[in-house]
């Protein structure tokens, strides 16, 4: 039984290390900025998840204590990784894309991040209640 | 077996942090740098948990938790500063 746990912990550790390395290598290797976003947000999160699972198993099987702190970190990382990725994608749209390169914004003329003060003035021109 | 595996994981994550550092220094665009810094935070969490595992101590999890929170907050703050020119409006 002990050797089974040992094997599991070792397998999780090896998997986590490889995923972490692949994530960081992808950050350098991929060409397009938005495909570069995939590597760290997915592979590295999985890598950390593997380390945390291995640590939890290790503590439960061989250590003197049993802890679920790791689950808390995993949960936190899995919750925040998509938010971070969304913010970085927004920064990319703001800095790298222009109105011409973006897809259609539907009923609006352009996306909000490319809005200028002149656009706002123009929109508010016919509305006396929108002085501010 | 666990010892060898954890050494391999240590090596992988250390190399990953070095690659991130290189990317932080040489990336042409600011979004790439923020992304590399965020990845570095995540790799640092993994290294800390591995170190705590190697020492058999539970103290490092609190540290890892704090680093996870700081990493998230600082990435969002950087991104908001680029997007809005202000962090808390």
Backbone of each chain as ProteinMPNN parsed JSONL, in Angstrom:
{"seq_chain_A": "XXXXXXXXXXXXXXXXXXXXXXXXXXXXXXXXXXXXXXXXXXXXXXXXXXXXXXXXXXXXXXXXXXXXXXXXXXXXXXXXXXXXXXXXXXXXXXXXXXXXXXXXXXXXXXXXXXXXXXXXXXXXXXXXXXXX", "coords_chain_A": {"N_chain_A": [[0.839, -1.214, 0.0], [1.918, 1.215, 0.823], [3.832, 1.513, -1.14], [2.269, 1.934, -3.338], [1.169, 4.466, -2.852], [3.537, 5.863, -2.879], [4.292, 5.564, -5.522], [2.188, 6.94, -6.77], [2.534, 9.578, -5.794], [5.063, 10.157, -6.849], [4.479, 9.971, -9.579], [2.636, 12.065, -9.927], [4.334, 14.207, -9.327], [6.287, 14.1, -11.38], [4.67, 14.476, -13.627], [3.672, 17.031, -13.067], [6.009, 18.59, -13.105], [6.765, 18.332, -15.814], [4.546, 19.487, -17.104], [4.683, 22.113, -16.092], [7.12, 22.964, -17.167], [6.583, 22.737, -19.896], [4.581, 24.654, -20.18], [5.999, 27.049, -19.659], [7.917, 26.919, -21.622], [6.338, 27.071, -23.878], [5.537, 29.703, -23.72], [7.731, 31.002, -24.719], [8.148, 29.789, -27.156], [5.853, 29.909, -28.873], [4.388, 31.821, -31.573], [2.36, 33.762, -32.09], [0.939, 36.428, -30.224], [-1.533, 35.985, -28.902], [-1.788, 33.219, -28.935], [0.292, 32.632, -27.345], [-0.761, 33.199, -24.905], [-2.154, 30.935, -24.179], [-0.374, 28.906, -23.301], [0.905, 29.427, -20.633], [-1.402, 29.899, -19.026], [-2.92, 27.587, -19.1], [-1.292, 25.143, -19.149], [0.612, 25.646, -17.089], [-0.982, 26.111, -14.847], [-2.088, 23.595, -14.554], [0.255, 22.223, -13.971], [0.982, 23.288, -11.446], [-1.257, 22.419, -10.052], [-0.792, 19.649, -10.1], [1.552, 19.465, -8.495], [0.497, 20.32, -6.069], [-1.43, 18.366, -5.528], [0.257, 16.138, -5.293], [1.708, 16.914, -3.049], [-0.286, 16.946, -1.13], [-1.11, 14.251, -1.054], [1.295, 13.115, -0.26], [1.655, 14.21, 2.303], [-0.554, 13.116, 3.57], [-0.107, 10.361, 3.39], [2.511, 9.766, 4.281], [3.361, 11.723, 6.043], [3.153, 13.506, 9.246], [0.907, 14.878, 9.492], [-2.38, 15.756, 8.269], [-3.513, 17.648, 5.644], [-5.608, 20.08, 4.064], [-4.979, 22.41, 2.92], [-3.768, 22.73, 0.466], [-5.725, 22.248, -1.394], [-7.139, 24.566, -1.197], [-5.347, 26.449, -2.294], [-5.205, 25.406, -4.895], [-7.865, 25.731, -5.719], [-8.076, 28.51, -5.595], [-6.18, 29.247, -7.541], [-7.287, 28.09, -9.834], [-9.571, 29.562, -10.024], [-8.617, 32.164, -10.422], [-6.945, 32.155, -12.662], [-8.345, 32.269, -15.253], [-9.395, 34.873, -15.07], [-7.128, 36.482, -14.933], [-6.066, 35.856, -17.465], [-8.028, 36.925, -19.094], [-7.757, 39.662, -18.513], [-5.178, 40.122, -19.518], [-5.567, 39.6, -22.196], [-7.286, 41.703, -22.77], [-5.518, 43.856, -22.417], [-3.862, 43.329, -24.564], [-5.65, 43.751, -26.738], [-6.12, 46.431, -26.353], [-3.605, 47.63, -26.747], [-2.385, 46.514, -29.049], [-4.187, 46.017, -31.109], [-6.243, 47.659, -33.602], [-9.046, 49.779, -34.544], [-9.577, 48.91, -37.084], [-8.573, 46.321, -37.293], [-10.112, 44.822, -35.614], [-12.896, 42.545, -35.099], [-16.383, 43.074, -36.066], [-18.268, 45.297, -33.977], [-20.93, 44.889, -33.559], [-23.955, 46.523, -32.887], [-22.716, 48.86, -32.183], [-20.247, 51.374, -33.101], [-17.532, 50.914, -32.648], [-15.219, 49.066, -30.486], [-15.294, 49.37, -26.895], [-12.821, 49.783, -25.668], [-11.302, 51.12, -27.516], [-12.303, 53.628, -27.527], [-12.334, 57.193, -27.751], [-11.923, 60.473, -26.185], [-13.011, 62.334, -27.968], [-14.869, 60.82, -29.399], [-16.725, 60.36, -27.388], [-17.642, 62.936, -26.85], [-18.877, 63.455, -29.266], [-20.913, 61.576, -29.229], [-22.417, 62.516, -27.093], [-23.297, 64.924, -28.009], [-25.917, 65.574, -28.965], [-27.4, 65.41, -26.689], [-28.669, 67.062, -24.101], [-28.792, 66.435, -21.363], [-26.558, 65.001, -20.768], [-24.224, 66.326, -19.786], [-21.889, 65.935, -18.291]], "CA_chain_A": [[0.0, 0.0, 0.0], [2.815, 2.374, 0.885], [4.524, 1.696, -2.414], [1.287, 2.484, -4.279], [1.139, 5.914, -2.613], [4.824, 6.388, -3.332], [4.24, 5.629, -6.99], [1.258, 8.006, -7.144], [3.151, 10.88, -5.519], [6.134, 10.366, -7.821], [3.876, 10.202, -10.893], [2.099, 13.438, -9.927], [5.444, 15.165, -9.356], [6.894, 14.108, -12.716], [3.695, 15.092, -14.53], [3.606, 18.466, -12.763], [7.231, 19.22, -13.598], [6.738, 18.403, -17.278], [3.539, 20.486, -17.508], [5.196, 23.447, -15.786], [8.17, 23.3, -18.129], [5.951, 22.932, -21.21], [3.902, 25.946, -20.152], [6.941, 28.163, -19.759], [8.571, 26.84, -22.922], [5.369, 27.568, -24.851], [5.558, 31.167, -23.64], [8.821, 31.478, -25.563], [8.154, 29.141, -28.47], [4.737, 30.239, -29.767], [4.664, 33.048, -32.311], [1.296, 34.75, -32.004], [0.757, 36.814, -28.806], [-2.712, 35.404, -28.266], [-1.579, 31.796, -28.648], [1.194, 32.572, -26.19], [-1.581, 33.271, -23.692], [-2.641, 29.596, -23.825], [0.604, 28.024, -22.653], [1.007, 29.544, -19.177], [-2.649, 29.86, -18.267], [-3.46, 26.228, -18.991], [-0.313, 24.118, -18.762], [1.26, 25.918, -15.803], [-1.963, 25.894, -13.789], [-2.15, 22.143, -14.376], [1.494, 21.833, -13.307], [0.874, 23.603, -10.02], [-2.264, 21.5, -9.512], [-0.127, 18.364, -9.88], [2.435, 19.571, -7.324], [-0.316, 20.436, -4.856], [-2.007, 17.036, -5.274], [1.344, 15.277, -4.814], [2.035, 17.323, -1.683], [-1.375, 16.527, -0.252], [-1.009, 12.79, -0.928], [2.507, 12.825, 0.496], [1.422, 14.535, 3.71], [-1.555, 12.207, 4.128], [0.357, 8.976, 3.436], [3.775, 9.558, 4.992], [3.659, 12.777, 7.016], [2.514, 13.421, 10.552], [-0.308, 15.682, 9.488], [-3.213, 15.692, 7.065], [-3.931, 19.029, 5.419], [-6.31, 20.366, 2.812], [-4.594, 23.755, 2.473], [-3.402, 22.699, -0.948], [-6.959, 22.363, -2.177], [-7.481, 25.991, -1.182], [-4.493, 27.109, -3.288], [-5.646, 24.941, -6.209], [-9.142, 26.379, -6.02], [-7.797, 29.92, -5.846], [-5.496, 29.384, -8.839], [-8.206, 27.747, -10.917], [-10.531, 30.663, -10.149], [-8.03, 33.432, -10.861], [-6.229, 32.059, -13.948], [-9.117, 32.827, -16.379], [-9.548, 36.326, -14.92], [-5.851, 37.043, -15.359], [-5.945, 35.712, -18.924], [-8.951, 37.897, -19.69], [-7.168, 40.999, -18.399], [-4.025, 40.244, -20.414], [-6.123, 39.703, -23.549], [-7.781, 43.081, -22.904], [-4.348, 44.714, -22.63], [-3.422, 43.113, -25.947], [-6.581, 44.444, -27.635], [-5.957, 47.87, -26.168], [-2.317, 48.138, -27.225], [-1.904, 45.966, -30.321], [-5.193, 46.005, -32.172], [-6.87, 48.954, -33.864], [-10.45, 49.592, -34.936], [-9.66, 48.234, -38.382], [-8.234, 44.899, -37.211], [-11.03, 44.094, -34.745], [-14.169, 42.162, -35.721], [-17.461, 44.043, -35.891], [-18.751, 45.455, -32.609], [-22.381, 44.793, -33.537], [-24.718, 47.756, -33.115], [-21.86, 50.02, -31.963], [-19.286, 51.696, -34.153], [-16.244, 50.307, -32.321], [-15.18, 48.489, -29.138], [-15.168, 50.414, -25.871], [-11.431, 50.071, -25.292], [-10.733, 52.042, -28.494], [-13.057, 54.872, -27.469], [-11.542, 58.387, -27.434], [-12.773, 61.558, -25.664], [-13.749, 62.957, -29.077], [-16.038, 59.965, -29.674], [-17.714, 60.55, -26.338], [-18.251, 64.248, -27.097], [-19.758, 63.338, -30.43], [-22.106, 60.83, -28.827], [-23.217, 63.301, -26.161], [-23.582, 66.239, -28.592], [-27.332, 65.844, -29.092], [-28.118, 65.095, -25.443], [-28.362, 68.125, -23.129], [-28.692, 65.941, -19.995], [-25.287, 64.304, -20.595], [-23.183, 67.36, -19.814], [-20.623, 65.45, -17.74]], "C_chain_A": [[0.864, 1.25, 0.0], [3.47, 2.616, -0.462], [3.573, 2.252, -3.468], [1.218, 4.003, -4.128], [2.418, 6.566, -3.128], [4.815, 6.564, -4.85], [3.349, 6.788, -7.435], [1.895, 9.384, -6.959], [4.225, 11.172, -6.552], [5.559, 10.679, -9.199], [3.321, 11.617, -10.99], [3.229, 14.454, -10.045], [6.055, 15.255, -10.744], [5.974, 14.811, -13.708], [3.666, 16.612, -14.337], [4.825, 19.191, -13.306], [7.201, 19.385, -15.105], [5.736, 19.454, -17.741], [4.035, 21.903, -17.256], [6.234, 23.889, -16.801], [7.568, 23.573, -19.506], [5.254, 24.289, -21.277], [4.858, 27.1, -20.351], [7.695, 28.135, -21.086], [7.646, 27.374, -24.018], [5.316, 29.084, -24.878], [6.637, 31.737, -24.554], [8.644, 31.013, -27.003], [7.069, 29.675, -29.407], [4.922, 31.632, -30.368], [3.636, 34.143, -32.065], [1.064, 35.132, -30.542], [-0.441, 36.146, -28.153], [-2.615, 33.9, -28.132], [-0.57, 31.619, -27.523], [0.421, 32.597, -24.876], [-2.013, 31.879, -23.223], [-1.667, 28.855, -22.927], [0.648, 28.209, -21.134], [-0.316, 29.368, -18.45], [-3.196, 28.445, -18.148], [-2.426, 25.261, -18.451], [0.267, 24.385, -17.375], [0.292, 25.735, -14.647], [-2.099, 24.41, -13.485], [-0.907, 21.642, -13.638], [1.44, 22.086, -11.816], [-0.15, 22.694, -9.354], [-1.656, 20.145, -9.205], [0.758, 18.381, -8.648], [1.609, 19.579, -6.047], [-0.962, 19.102, -4.502], [-0.951, 16.1, -4.698], [1.667, 15.6, -3.365], [0.979, 16.854, -0.695], [-1.32, 15.028, 0.012], [0.171, 12.419, -0.039], [2.286, 13.061, 1.984], [0.455, 13.534, 4.341], [-0.982, 10.808, 4.317], [1.574, 8.788, 4.321], [4.034, 10.569, 6.102], [2.926, 12.562, 8.324], [1.181, 14.148, 10.572], [-1.1, 15.432, 8.201], [-3.746, 17.103, 6.822], [-4.655, 19.166, 4.082], [-6.037, 21.8, 2.365], [-4.372, 23.799, 0.976], [-4.617, 22.845, -1.831], [-7.375, 23.817, -2.283], [-6.666, 26.74, -2.246], [-4.928, 26.711, -4.698], [-6.909, 25.654, -6.641], [-8.909, 27.837, -6.397], [-7.154, 30.105, -7.218], [-6.446, 29.107, -9.998], [-9.252, 28.845, -11.105], [-9.896, 31.881, -10.791], [-7.359, 33.352, -12.219], [-7.052, 32.603, -15.126], [-9.278, 34.343, -16.298], [-8.276, 37.024, -15.374], [-5.718, 37.014, -16.874], [-6.83, 36.723, -19.634], [-8.359, 39.297, -19.649], [-6.01, 41.169, -19.37], [-4.503, 40.337, -21.863], [-6.66, 41.11, -23.795], [-6.632, 44.047, -23.158], [-3.858, 44.575, -24.072], [-4.322, 43.851, -26.929], [-6.356, 45.937, -27.565], [-4.697, 48.392, -26.849], [-2.001, 47.73, -28.653], [-2.908, 46.067, -31.452], [-5.688, 47.433, -32.386], [-8.317, 48.697, -34.275], [-10.576, 48.78, -36.213], [-9.429, 46.737, -38.244], [-9.215, 44.113, -36.349], [-12.266, 43.641, -35.526], [-15.263, 43.183, -35.378], [-17.96, 44.083, -34.452], [-20.274, 45.422, -32.542], [-23.036, 46.137, -33.779], [-23.868, 49.003, -32.894], [-20.865, 50.183, -33.104], [-17.953, 50.992, -33.914], [-16.313, 49.778, -30.893], [-14.811, 49.558, -28.126], [-13.717, 50.761, -25.566], [-10.75, 51.009, -26.281], [-11.464, 53.381, -28.522], [-12.122, 56.039, -27.118], [-12.468, 59.454, -26.859], [-13.585, 62.233, -26.766], [-14.997, 62.157, -29.419], [-17.131, 60.223, -28.661], [-18.432, 61.896, -26.53], [-19.264, 64.17, -28.221], [-21.056, 62.625, -30.068], [-23.022, 61.682, -27.969], [-23.69, 64.616, -26.753], [-25.068, 66.552, -28.603], [-28.117, 65.643, -27.81], [-27.772, 66.118, -24.388], [-28.172, 67.602, -21.709], [-27.358, 65.264, -19.734], [-24.123, 65.284, -20.623], [-21.845, 66.83, -19.313], [-20.023, 64.373, -18.623]], "O_chain_A": [[0.592, 2.214, -0.716], [3.648, 3.759, -0.885], [3.999, 2.956, -4.383], [1.208, 4.739, -5.115], [2.401, 7.646, -3.718], [5.27, 7.578, -5.379], [3.696, 7.529, -8.355], [1.813, 10.244, -7.836], [4.306, 12.283, -7.076], [6.076, 11.541, -9.91], [3.504, 12.294, -12.001], [3.109, 15.443, -10.769], [6.316, 16.352, -11.238], [6.417, 15.625, -14.518], [3.639, 17.375, -15.302], [4.708, 20.267, -13.892], [7.563, 20.439, -15.628], [6.023, 20.225, -18.656], [3.842, 22.792, -18.086], [6.236, 25.038, -17.244], [7.975, 24.505, -20.2], [5.323, 24.986, -22.29], [4.578, 28.024, -21.115], [8.07, 29.18, -21.617], [8.091, 28.036, -24.957], [5.079, 29.685, -25.925], [6.479, 32.828, -25.102], [8.948, 31.742, -27.948], [7.32, 29.874, -30.596], [5.532, 32.509, -29.756], [3.988, 35.304, -31.857], [0.996, 34.245, -29.69], [-0.382, 35.778, -26.98], [-3.302, 33.331, -27.284], [-0.566, 30.6, -26.832], [0.889, 32.082, -23.861], [-2.216, 31.657, -22.029], [-2.058, 28.254, -21.927], [0.447, 27.238, -20.404], [-0.361, 28.76, -17.38], [-3.878, 28.137, -17.17], [-2.643, 24.627, -17.418], [0.401, 23.461, -16.572], [0.684, 25.26, -13.581], [-2.21, 24.006, -12.327], [-0.995, 20.754, -12.79], [1.8, 21.224, -11.013], [0.056, 22.245, -8.227], [-1.96, 19.548, -8.172], [0.737, 17.446, -7.847], [1.965, 18.931, -5.063], [-1.04, 18.737, -3.329], [-1.211, 15.363, -3.746], [1.874, 14.702, -2.548], [1.288, 16.425, 0.417], [-1.463, 14.583, 1.151], [0.074, 11.538, 0.815], [2.667, 12.242, 2.821], [0.618, 13.149, 5.498], [-1.32, 10.13, 5.287], [1.683, 7.788, 5.031], [4.832, 10.311, 7.003], [2.189, 11.593, 8.501], [0.421, 14.053, 11.536], [-0.565, 14.964, 7.196], [-4.367, 17.687, 7.709], [-4.355, 18.469, 3.113], [-6.765, 22.347, 1.537], [-4.734, 24.765, 0.303], [-4.563, 23.481, -2.884], [-7.894, 24.257, -3.309], [-7.205, 27.551, -2.998], [-5.014, 27.556, -5.589], [-7.02, 26.121, -7.774], [-9.462, 28.338, -7.376], [-7.531, 31.004, -7.97], [-6.418, 29.799, -11.016], [-9.76, 29.039, -12.209], [-10.525, 32.562, -11.601], [-7.208, 34.378, -12.882], [-6.501, 33.343, -15.941], [-9.296, 35.024, -17.323], [-8.32, 38.019, -16.099], [-5.317, 37.998, -17.496], [-6.438, 37.306, -20.645], [-8.442, 40.038, -20.628], [-5.862, 42.227, -19.982], [-3.919, 41.065, -22.666], [-6.513, 41.652, -24.89], [-6.736, 44.942, -23.996], [-3.49, 45.557, -24.716], [-3.831, 44.504, -27.85], [-6.394, 46.631, -28.581], [-4.711, 49.463, -27.454], [-1.41, 48.511, -29.399], [-2.53, 46.187, -32.617], [-5.579, 48.292, -31.511], [-8.76, 47.551, -34.346], [-11.551, 48.053, -36.408], [-10.017, 45.953, -38.989], [-9.177, 42.883, -36.336], [-12.645, 44.28, -36.507], [-15.082, 44.038, -34.512], [-18.066, 43.051, -33.789], [-20.853, 45.885, -31.559], [-22.722, 46.821, -34.754], [-24.232, 50.086, -33.351], [-20.665, 49.296, -33.933], [-17.315, 50.527, -34.859], [-17.293, 49.988, -30.179], [-14.114, 50.522, -28.443], [-13.411, 51.908, -25.24], [-9.739, 51.629, -25.95], [-11.266, 54.178, -29.439], [-11.227, 55.89, -26.287], [-13.684, 59.358, -27.025], [-14.716, 62.657, -26.532], [-16.053, 62.726, -29.695], [-18.31, 60.298, -29.006], [-19.652, 61.989, -26.394], [-20.355, 64.735, -28.145], [-22.14, 62.997, -30.518], [-24.245, 61.601, -28.082], [-24.409, 65.363, -26.089], [-25.458, 67.676, -28.286], [-29.347, 65.696, -27.817], [-26.68, 66.061, -23.821], [-27.473, 68.232, -20.915], [-27.044, 64.974, -18.58], [-23.163, 65.109, -21.373], [-20.791, 67.207, -19.825], [-18.954, 63.847, -18.314]]}, "seq_chain_B": "XXXXXXXXXXXXXXXXXXXXXXXXXXXXXXXXXXXXXXXXXXXXXXXXXXXXXXXXXXXXXXXXXXXXXXXXXXXXXXXXXXXXXXXXX", "coords_chain_B": {"N_chain_B": [[12.113, 6.87, -4.625], [10.252, 8.959, -4.596], [11.99, 10.971, -3.918], [13.712, 11.2, -6.169], [11.807, 11.914, -8.085], [10.905, 14.345, -7.049], [13.212, 15.833, -7.23], [13.478, 15.979, -9.975], [11.171, 17.468, -10.549], [11.795, 19.843, -9.201], [13.974, 20.662, -10.782], [12.694, 21.053, -13.293], [10.844, 23.129, -12.707], [12.584, 25.128, -11.866], [14.018, 25.618, -14.202], [11.872, 26.503, -15.708], [11.257, 28.915, -14.398], [13.563, 30.334, -15.045], [13.292, 30.536, -17.829], [10.998, 32.121, -17.912], [12.012, 34.433, -16.737], [13.826, 35.252, -18.651], [12.029, 35.805, -20.679], [10.6, 37.915, -19.524], [12.559, 39.861, -19.565], [13.168, 40.186, -22.288], [10.854, 40.407, -23.826], [8.938, 41.905, -26.451], [6.521, 43.211, -26.181], [4.219, 44.783, -23.873], [2.096, 43.293, -22.852], [3.025, 40.693, -23.064], [5.071, 40.751, -21.201], [3.703, 41.117, -18.792], [2.296, 38.738, -18.777], [4.412, 36.883, -18.637], [5.44, 37.525, -16.143], [3.286, 36.836, -14.518], [3.225, 34.08, -14.958], [5.647, 33.455, -13.787], [5.075, 33.945, -11.112], [3.266, 31.84, -10.645], [4.925, 29.633, -11.059], [6.683, 30.08, -8.962], [5.035, 29.559, -6.784], [4.707, 26.795, -7.117], [7.367, 25.967, -6.713], [7.723, 26.7, -4.042], [5.856, 25.054, -2.728], [6.919, 22.579, -3.364], [9.348, 22.77, -1.984], [8.471, 22.925, 0.655], [7.394, 20.385, 0.817], [9.676, 18.825, 0.53], [11.029, 19.454, 2.852], [9.239, 18.538, 4.671], [7.468, 20.169, 6.031], [4.693, 22.195, 7.11], [4.55, 24.869, 6.967], [5.105, 26.297, 4.693], [2.892, 26.426, 3.087], [1.176, 28.486, 3.767], [2.736, 30.632, 3.006], [2.82, 30.111, 0.25], [0.153, 30.457, -0.389], [-0.164, 33.192, 0.135], [1.565, 34.216, -1.794], [0.19, 33.4, -4.066], [-2.13, 34.974, -3.916], [-0.994, 37.579, -3.977], [0.179, 37.486, -6.489], [-2.032, 37.317, -8.232], [-3.384, 39.739, -7.615], [-1.414, 41.65, -8.276], [-1.025, 41.201, -11.005], [-3.546, 41.875, -12.037], [-3.556, 44.546, -11.257], [-1.425, 45.64, -12.777], [-2.474, 45.205, -15.371], [-4.793, 46.725, -15.296], [-3.698, 49.234, -14.954], [-2.45, 49.634, -17.394], [-4.688, 49.564, -19.035], [-6.481, 51.566, -18.116], [-5.001, 53.662, -17.082], [-5.019, 54.018, -14.426], [-5.481, 52.552, -11.227], [-7.333, 52.091, -9.091], [-10.351, 53.462, -9.52]], "CA_chain_B": [[11.375, 7.187, -5.851], [9.712, 10.315, -4.442], [13.136, 11.882, -3.905], [14.125, 11.438, -7.559], [10.74, 12.641, -8.79], [10.833, 15.738, -6.612], [14.37, 16.524, -7.806], [13.134, 16.278, -11.377], [10.203, 18.571, -10.558], [12.562, 21.041, -8.842], [14.739, 21.091, -11.966], [11.764, 21.54, -14.313], [10.275, 24.432, -12.346], [13.664, 26.118, -11.855], [14.249, 25.967, -15.61], [10.708, 27.285, -16.144], [11.406, 30.284, -13.88], [14.614, 30.993, -15.835], [12.705, 30.887, -19.137], [10.102, 33.265, -17.671], [12.835, 35.616, -16.486], [14.342, 35.665, -19.956], [10.918, 36.403, -21.424], [10.302, 39.217, -18.912], [13.574, 40.83, -19.967], [13.318, 40.408, -23.731], [9.594, 40.461, -24.57], [8.767, 43.202, -27.085], [5.252, 43.862, -25.848], [3.956, 44.865, -22.435], [1.201, 42.201, -22.465], [3.867, 39.513, -22.891], [5.815, 40.851, -19.945], [2.765, 40.849, -17.691], [2.008, 37.302, -18.82], [5.592, 36.162, -18.146], [5.533, 37.769, -14.699], [2.233, 36.037, -13.893], [3.685, 32.688, -14.994], [6.71, 33.345, -12.806], [4.416, 33.821, -9.808], [2.698, 30.496, -10.515], [6.043, 28.71, -10.885], [7.223, 30.274, -7.618], [4.151, 28.811, -5.876], [5.058, 25.381, -7.238], [8.673, 25.753, -6.066], [7.552, 26.788, -2.586], [5.169, 23.851, -2.243], [7.902, 21.488, -3.465], [10.325, 22.927, -0.913], [7.796, 22.519, 1.877], [7.261, 18.932, 0.767], [11.003, 18.238, 0.74], [11.398, 19.619, 4.261], [8.217, 17.931, 5.517], [6.889, 21.185, 6.909], [3.431, 22.733, 6.598], [4.594, 26.33, 7.062], [5.257, 26.937, 3.39], [1.621, 26.566, 2.37], [0.679, 29.845, 3.997], [3.519, 31.484, 2.115], [2.385, 29.883, -1.126], [-1.174, 31.077, -0.514], [0.025, 34.647, 0.051], [2.162, 34.516, -3.111], [-0.867, 33.242, -5.068], [-2.995, 36.163, -3.867], [-0.236, 38.741, -4.455], [0.36, 37.357, -7.932], [-3.283, 37.675, -8.903], [-3.672, 41.169, -7.445], [-0.46, 42.496, -8.995], [-1.278, 41.099, -12.442], [-4.728, 42.678, -12.346], [-3.201, 45.957, -11.117], [-0.658, 46.018, -13.971], [-3.347, 45.246, -16.545], [-5.698, 47.878, -15.185], [-2.934, 50.462, -15.153], [-2.267, 49.805, -18.842], [-5.978, 49.775, -19.697], [-7.206, 52.76, -17.695], [-4.115, 54.688, -16.569], [-5.386, 54.177, -13.033], [-5.763, 51.2, -10.726], [-8.639, 52.169, -8.431], [-10.94, 54.726, -9.999]], "C_chain_B": [[10.827, 8.607, -5.775], [10.842, 11.337, -4.503], [13.561, 12.234, -5.333], [13.09, 12.272, -8.283], [10.707, 14.095, -8.361], [12.049, 16.516, -7.093], [14.113, 16.905, -9.255], [12.177, 17.47, -11.45], [10.879, 19.888, -10.196], [13.295, 21.578, -10.065], [13.842, 21.703, -13.015], [11.271, 22.935, -13.962], [11.356, 25.51, -12.287], [13.96, 26.576, -13.275], [13.113, 26.843, -16.133], [10.814, 28.722, -15.661], [12.467, 31.039, -14.674], [14.07, 31.423, -17.205], [11.79, 32.096, -18.995], [10.897, 34.541, -17.495], [13.375, 36.156, -17.805], [13.257, 36.367, -20.753], [10.558, 37.781, -20.857], [11.295, 40.262, -19.413], [13.512, 41.156, -21.446], [12.007, 40.582, -24.483], [9.395, 41.848, -25.184], [7.534, 43.951, -26.591], [4.949, 43.785, -24.36], [3.033, 43.736, -21.978], [1.995, 40.925, -22.227], [4.617, 39.548, -21.572], [4.924, 40.578, -18.758], [2.487, 39.357, -17.603], [3.179, 36.505, -18.252], [5.728, 36.326, -16.636], [4.495, 36.937, -13.947], [2.636, 34.568, -13.855], [4.787, 32.452, -13.965], [6.136, 33.201, -11.393], [3.912, 32.393, -9.617], [3.813, 29.471, -10.308], [6.666, 28.849, -9.496], [6.36, 29.559, -6.585], [4.52, 27.339, -5.894], [6.374, 25.091, -6.537], [8.54, 25.768, -4.552], [6.888, 25.544, -2.028], [6.116, 22.655, -2.296], [8.906, 21.546, -2.317], [9.72, 22.513, 0.429], [7.641, 21.012, 1.97], [8.598, 18.268, 1.077], [11.42, 18.343, 2.202], [10.396, 18.954, 5.196], [7.56, 18.919, 6.454], [5.65, 21.789, 6.269], [3.436, 24.254, 6.543], [4.529, 26.982, 5.685], [3.941, 27.128, 2.648], [1.027, 27.945, 2.579], [1.411, 30.818, 3.084], [3.064, 31.358, 0.679], [1.036, 30.536, -1.383], [-1.04, 32.593, -0.686], [0.593, 35.018, -1.307], [1.102, 34.399, -4.192], [-1.747, 34.482, -5.101], [-2.271, 37.39, -4.413], [-0.068, 38.695, -5.964], [-0.875, 37.784, -8.686], [-3.514, 39.184, -8.834], [-2.708, 42.018, -8.273], [-0.667, 42.399, -10.496], [-2.473, 41.953, -12.844], [-4.404, 44.166, -12.258], [-2.405, 46.441, -12.321], [-1.584, 46.194, -15.162], [-4.274, 46.451, -16.488], [-4.951, 49.178, -15.401], [-2.714, 50.718, -16.651], [-3.587, 50.191, -19.488], [-6.566, 51.146, -19.383], [-6.307, 53.907, -17.255], [-4.305, 54.925, -15.081], [-5.746, 52.797, -12.501], [-7.103, 51.162, -10.018], [-9.25, 53.509, -8.805], [-12.007, 55.198, -9.036]], "O_chain_B": [[10.912, 9.37, -6.737], [10.685, 12.423, -5.06], [13.748, 13.404, -5.667], [13.425, 13.214, -9.002], [10.509, 14.985, -9.188], [11.954, 17.717, -7.342], [14.474, 17.992, -9.707], [12.336, 18.361, -12.284], [10.589, 20.925, -10.792], [13.255, 22.773, -10.356], [14.167, 22.749, -13.578], [11.273, 23.828, -14.81], [11.096, 26.668, -12.614], [14.132, 27.768, -13.528], [13.336, 27.788, -16.889], [10.504, 29.652, -16.406], [12.312, 32.228, -14.95], [14.348, 32.526, -17.677], [11.795, 32.99, -19.842], [10.533, 35.594, -18.018], [13.378, 37.364, -18.041], [13.503, 37.376, -21.413], [10.25, 38.704, -21.611], [10.925, 41.41, -19.658], [13.776, 42.295, -21.832], [12.033, 40.878, -25.677], [9.65, 42.857, -24.527], [7.51, 45.182, -26.586], [5.363, 42.85, -23.674], [3.157, 43.262, -20.848], [1.692, 40.161, -21.31], [4.783, 38.525, -20.907], [5.325, 39.89, -17.819], [2.446, 38.78, -16.516], [2.979, 35.567, -17.481], [6.089, 35.382, -15.933], [4.778, 36.398, -12.878], [2.421, 33.886, -12.853], [4.856, 31.389, -13.348], [6.648, 32.429, -10.582], [4.106, 31.801, -8.555], [3.682, 28.555, -9.495], [7.122, 27.864, -8.915], [6.884, 29.011, -5.615], [4.635, 26.703, -4.847], [6.496, 24.083, -5.841], [9.158, 24.961, -3.856], [7.294, 25.031, -0.986], [6.122, 21.819, -1.393], [9.273, 20.519, -1.747], [10.365, 21.841, 1.233], [7.743, 20.428, 3.049], [8.651, 17.271, 1.798], [12.077, 17.449, 2.735], [10.665, 18.817, 6.389], [7.138, 18.552, 7.551], [5.557, 21.887, 5.045], [2.454, 24.867, 6.125], [3.975, 28.069, 5.524], [3.872, 27.9, 1.692], [0.436, 28.512, 1.661], [0.808, 31.701, 2.473], [2.935, 32.354, -0.033], [0.799, 31.098, -2.453], [-1.703, 33.198, -1.528], [0.172, 36.003, -1.913], [1.091, 35.19, -5.136], [-2.077, 34.987, -6.174], [-2.831, 38.152, -5.201], [-0.157, 39.719, -6.641], [-0.789, 38.526, -9.665], [-3.801, 39.829, -9.843], [-3.122, 42.991, -8.902], [-0.508, 43.394, -11.203], [-2.434, 42.663, -13.849], [-4.893, 44.962, -13.06], [-2.667, 47.526, -12.84], [-1.506, 47.192, -15.878], [-4.512, 47.114, -17.497], [-5.499, 50.124, -15.966], [-2.78, 51.856, -17.116], [-3.62, 51.039, -20.379], [-7.089, 51.817, -20.272], [-6.793, 55.023, -17.07], [-3.814, 55.913, -14.535], [-6.261, 51.961, -13.244], [-7.929, 50.297, -10.307], [-8.724, 54.563, -8.448], [-12.621, 56.241, -9.259]]}, "name": "protein", "num_of_chains": 2, "seq": "XXXXXXXXXXXXXXXXXXXXXXXXXXXXXXXXXXXXXXXXXXXXXXXXXXXXXXXXXXXXXXXXXXXXXXXXXXXXXXXXXXXXXXXXXXXXXXXXXXXXXXXXXXXXXXXXXXXXXXXXXXXXXXXXXXXXXXXXXXXXXXXXXXXXXXXXXXXXXXXXXXXXXXXXXXXXXXXXXXXXXXXXXXXXXXXXXXXXXXXXXXXXXXXXXXXXXXXXXXXXX"}
